[in-house]
Amino acid sequence: MKKIFLILGLAIIAVSCSTTQPLYNWKGYDEAVYSYIDKSSDKSVDNLIAVYEKLITKPGGSRSIPPPGVCADYGYLLLQKGEVEKGRELLVAETTYYPESKPFIDRILKRFE
């Protein structure tokens, strides 16, 4: 009887480990950032913004929140483009999702007061 429970337990562990969902959805982020850094064209900026929007509005992953740094990156990009209000909102959202980023984000926000 103990063998059956041991085998059943191992099977449950194996199934749960094989179906583990990643914490965050990063789909498209790496290519978009590389293209933005490599080309810095209007098209690459627009593509990066589209990826940011997707990662923020439909985060996916097991945590169902945007990946670390995405709101901060997008917010800073918007601040540089002159979209101060939305940029600040995203930077504050980063500190809500990841409180450990608050000291760093607060310094950025002070620069744009």
Helices and strands as residue ranges (DSSP letters): H 2-18, H 29-39, H 42-57, H 70-80, H 84-97, G 99-101, H 102-111
